[in-house]
Amino acid sequence: MSHFTHQGQRIAYTEHGSGKKACVLLPGLLTSQRMHEGLARSLADEGAYVITMDPLGHGESDKPVEMWHYSMRAYAQEVIGLLDHLEIESAVVGGASLGANTTLEVASAAPERLKGMILEMPVLESALLGCAMAFTPLMCAQTFAAPLMRASGRIAGLVPRRFVPLVGEIALDWIEQDPEPGSAVLQGLFFGRVAPPREERRTFEHPSLIIGHPRDPVHPFSDAGLLNRELKNSQLLRANSVLELRSRPERLTGEIKQFVDQCWAPRKRAAKPRAVSAA
């Protein structure tokens, strides 16, 4: 794992593979880049240069406790900073939940840096009630029951990870983190915009792979369908469950590999019209 400095904060990232087909993967809210480790390795095995990144407040990156550090647009600037740091002109960028929305903000801030977007579990208008119901109790617990949350984190840190499946590792990482910066992340995101507005999203022209999950109130499939209708060059992929890409990844990984290859395939030049001689 490596780090770079963005606006005085250390941001952690890991490189997988090498080559020109750059791809940046971003984790979900309050999880770490580890959630994309399997996908990153699979893409790297197919010749992609994959970078997984911990946004500020996540994983091994710095975790300031002031809420003003955190917003979707700030996370987009961190991704752009990563591309600058690695001297990558453009990349396929994607992620899950927070990572998907950050990708949309990259499209808003620097569309020229994107070759394509992988948008798993986007959080748009239909998800607001579910997010409020799911994360408000968590934010309150992290703020007002921090000692209990820290005790739970210490217990989670004692669990050996060697034989724990990836889904279990993600859950343990989530429990183990310090509640104070976690609360700051949630507060910062709650008071900022969730994603670019609908009118702006309709202008995005990048190739986009949208992955939606059924029976998920925080990431309703209706949001994935809405985004698919809004984006000009998108395809919608229905996952069997929220866990499929982490527990049985073969099908979805194959679709993502194909999409990344398509994004980096040389564009065919339009054929020149044949000259017509005058009669």
C-alpha positions in Angstrom: 0.0 0.0 0.0 1.2 3.5 -0.9 0.2 7.0 0.0 0.1 10.4 -1.6 -0.7 13.8 0.0 -3.8 15.7 -1.0 -4.6 19.1 0.6 -2.4 18.1 3.6 -3.9 14.7 4.1 -2.5 11.3 3.4 -4.6 9.2 1.0 -3.9 5.4 0.8 -3.9 3.5 -2.5 -2.7 0.1 -3.8 -1.6 -0.7 -7.4 -2.4 -4.0 -9.1 -0.9 -4.9 -12.4 0.5 -2.5 -14.9 -0.1 -1.2 -18.4 -2.1 1.6 -20.1 -5.6 0.3 -19.2 -6.0 2.3 -16.0 -8.9 1.6 -13.7 -9.6 3.2 -10.3 -11.9 1.4 -7.8 -13.5 3.2 -4.8 -15.1 1.5 -1.8 -18.5 2.0 -0.2 -19.3 4.2 2.8 -17.1 3.6 5.8 -15.5 0.5 4.2 -12.0 0.2 2.9 -10.4 -0.5 -0.5 -10.2 -4.1 0.6 -13.7 -4.7 -0.7 -12.4 -4.4 -4.3 -9.3 -6.5 -3.8 -10.6 -9.6 -5.6 -12.0 -7.6 -8.5 -8.8 -5.6 -8.8 -6.7 -8.8 -9.0 -9.0 -10.3 -11.6 -8.8 -7.2 -13.8 -5.1 -7.0 -13.4 -4.8 -10.6 -14.5 -6.5 -9.6 -17.7 -3.9 -6.8 -18.4 -5.5 -3.8 -16.6 -3.6 -1.4 -14.3 -5.9 -1.2 -11.3 -5.6 1.2 -8.4 -7.8 0.8 -5.3 -8.1 3.9 -3.1 -9.2 4.7 0.4 -11.0 8.1 0.4 -10.3 10.4 3.3 -11.8 9.0 6.5 -11.7 5.4 5.2 -9.3 2.5 5.5 -5.7 3.5 5.8 -6.1 7.1 4.8 -6.0 10.0 7.3 -9.2 10.4 9.4 -9.7 14.0 10.5 -12.6 14.5 12.9 -13.9 17.8 11.4 -17.0 17.2 9.2 -16.1 19.9 6.7 -13.4 17.6 5.3 -15.9 15.3 3.8 -18.2 15.6 0.8 -18.8 13.7 -2.5 -17.2 16.6 -4.4 -14.1 16.5 -2.1 -13.8 12.8 -2.7 -13.9 13.4 -6.5 -11.0 15.9 -6.1 -9.1 13.1 -4.3 -9.5 10.8 -7.2 -8.4 13.5 -9.6 -5.4 14.1 -7.3 -4.6 10.4 -7.4 -4.6 10.5 -11.2 -2.3 13.5 -11.2 0.0 11.8 -8.6 0.3 8.7 -10.8 0.5 10.7 -14.0 -2.5 9.0 -15.5 -4.2 11.0 -18.1 -7.5 9.2 -18.0 -9.0 6.0 -16.4 -12.1 4.0 -16.0 -13.3 5.0 -12.5 -15.9 3.2 -10.5 -17.0 2.0 -7.1 -19.9 0.9 -4.9 -22.4 3.2 -3.2 -20.2 6.1 -2.1 -17.7 5.1 -4.7 -20.4 5.2 -7.4 -21.5 8.7 -6.4 -17.9 9.9 -6.2 -17.4 8.7 -9.7 -20.4 10.7 -10.9 -18.8 13.8 -9.2 -15.6 13.1 -11.1 -17.6 13.1 -14.3 -19.0 16.5 -13.2 -15.6 18.0 -12.2 -13.2 16.6 -14.8 -15.0 14.6 -17.6 -11.8 14.5 -19.6 -10.2 12.3 -17.0 -12.7 9.5 -17.5 -12.6 6.6 -20.0 -15.8 5.1 -18.5 -17.7 4.7 -15.2 -18.6 1.6 -13.2 -21.5 2.5 -11.0 -22.5 -0.2 -8.4 -25.3 0.7 -6.1 -25.7 4.4 -7.0 -27.5 6.5 -4.3 -29.9 8.9 -5.9 -33.3 10.4 -5.1 -35.2 7.2 -4.3 -32.6 6.2 -1.7 -32.8 9.3 0.6 -35.4 7.9 3.0 -33.6 4.5 3.3 -30.3 6.2 3.9 -31.8 8.4 6.6 -33.3 5.4 8.3 -30.1 3.4 8.1 -27.4 5.9 8.9 -29.0 8.4 11.3 -29.0 5.8 14.2 -25.4 4.9 13.3 -24.4 8.5 13.3 -26.1 9.0 16.7 -24.4 5.9 18.1 -20.9 7.0 16.9 -21.5 10.4 18.4 -23.2 9.6 21.7 -22.0 6.0 22.4 -18.4 6.3 21.2 -16.9 4.4 24.2 -19.2 1.4 23.5 -18.4 1.6 19.7 -14.7 1.7 20.5 -15.0 -1.4 22.7 -16.8 -3.2 19.9 -14.0 -2.2 17.6 -11.3 -3.6 19.9 -13.1 -6.9 20.0 -13.4 -7.0 16.2 -9.7 -6.2 16.0 -8.9 -9.4 17.9 -10.6 -11.7 15.3 -8.0 -13.4 13.1 -8.6 -12.6 9.5 -6.8 -15.5 7.9 -9.9 -17.7 7.6 -12.5 -15.0 7.4 -14.2 -14.6 4.0 -14.1 -11.3 2.2 -17.6 -10.3 3.3 -16.7 -11.0 6.9 -13.5 -8.9 6.6 -15.4 -6.0 5.3 -17.8 -6.2 8.2 -15.0 -6.5 10.7 -13.2 -3.5 9.2 -16.4 -1.5 9.4 -16.9 -2.4 13.2 -13.2 -1.8 14.0 -12.9 1.8 12.9 -12.8 4.7 15.3 -16.4 6.1 15.7 -15.4 9.8 15.9 -14.1 10.3 12.3 -16.9 7.9 11.1 -19.5 10.3 12.6 -17.7 13.2 10.9 -17.9 11.4 7.5 -21.6 10.8 7.9 -22.3 14.4 9.0 -20.3 15.9 6.2 -22.1 13.8 3.6 -25.5 14.5 5.1 -25.0 18.2 4.7 -23.6 18.1 1.2 -25.1 17.1 -2.1 -25.5 13.4 -2.7 -24.8 13.4 -6.5 -24.8 15.8 -9.4 -28.4 16.9 -10.2 -30.5 15.1 -12.7 -30.1 17.9 -15.3 -26.3 17.5 -15.2 -26.3 13.7 -15.2 -28.2 13.7 -18.4 -25.2 15.5 -20.1 -22.7 12.7 -19.2 -21.6 10.8 -22.3 -19.0 8.4 -20.9 -19.6 4.6 -21.3 -21.2 3.5 -18.1 -21.8 0.1 -16.5 -24.5 0.4 -13.8 -25.0 -2.5 -11.4 -28.2 -2.6 -9.3 -29.3 -4.9 -6.5 -32.8 -6.0 -5.7 -34.3 -5.8 -2.2 -31.9 -3.1 -0.9 -33.7 0.0 0.6 -30.4 2.0 0.9 -29.5 1.3 -2.8 -32.9 0.7 -4.5 -32.9 -0.8 -7.9 -35.1 2.0 -9.0 -32.1 4.4 -8.6 -30.0 2.2 -10.9 -32.8 2.1 -13.4 -33.2 5.9 -13.3 -29.5 6.5 -13.8 -29.6 4.1 -16.8 -32.3 6.1 -18.4 -30.5 9.4 -17.7 -27.0 8.5 -19.0 -26.6 8.6 -22.8 -24.2 5.6 -23.1 -25.0 3.2 -20.3 -25.9 -0.4 -19.7 -27.7 -1.8 -16.7 -26.6 -5.1 -15.0 -28.9 -6.7 -12.4 -27.0 -8.4 -9.6 -28.6 -11.3 -7.7 -27.9 -9.7 -4.4 -25.8 -7.1 -2.6 -23.2 -9.8 -1.8 -22.8 -11.4 -5.2 -19.7 -9.4 -6.4 -17.9 -10.3 -3.1 -19.1 -13.8 -2.5 -19.7 -15.3 -6.0 -18.0 -12.8 -8.2 -17.5 -14.8 -11.5 -20.5 -13.5 -13.4 -20.3 -9.9 -12.5 -16.5 -9.8 -12.8 -16.7 -11.2 -16.3 -19.1 -8.4 -17.3 -16.9 -5.8 -15.7 -13.8 -7.1 -17.5 -15.6 -6.9 -20.8 -16.7 -3.3 -20.0 -13.2 -2.2 -19.1 -11.8 -3.7 -22.3 -14.5 -1.9 -24.4 -13.7 1.4 -22.7 -10.0 1.0 -23.7 -10.6 -0.4 -27.2 -9.4 1.8 -30.0 -12.2 3.8 -31.4 -13.0 3.2 -35.0 -12.7 6.1 -37.2 -15.7 7.0 -39.4 -15.2 6.0 -43.0 -14.6 8.9 -45.3 -17.4 9.5 -47.8 -16.6 8.4 -51.3 -16.1 11.2 -53.8 -18.9 11.3 -56.4 -17.8 12.4 -59.9 -19.9 15.0 -61.7 -22.1 13.6 -64.4 
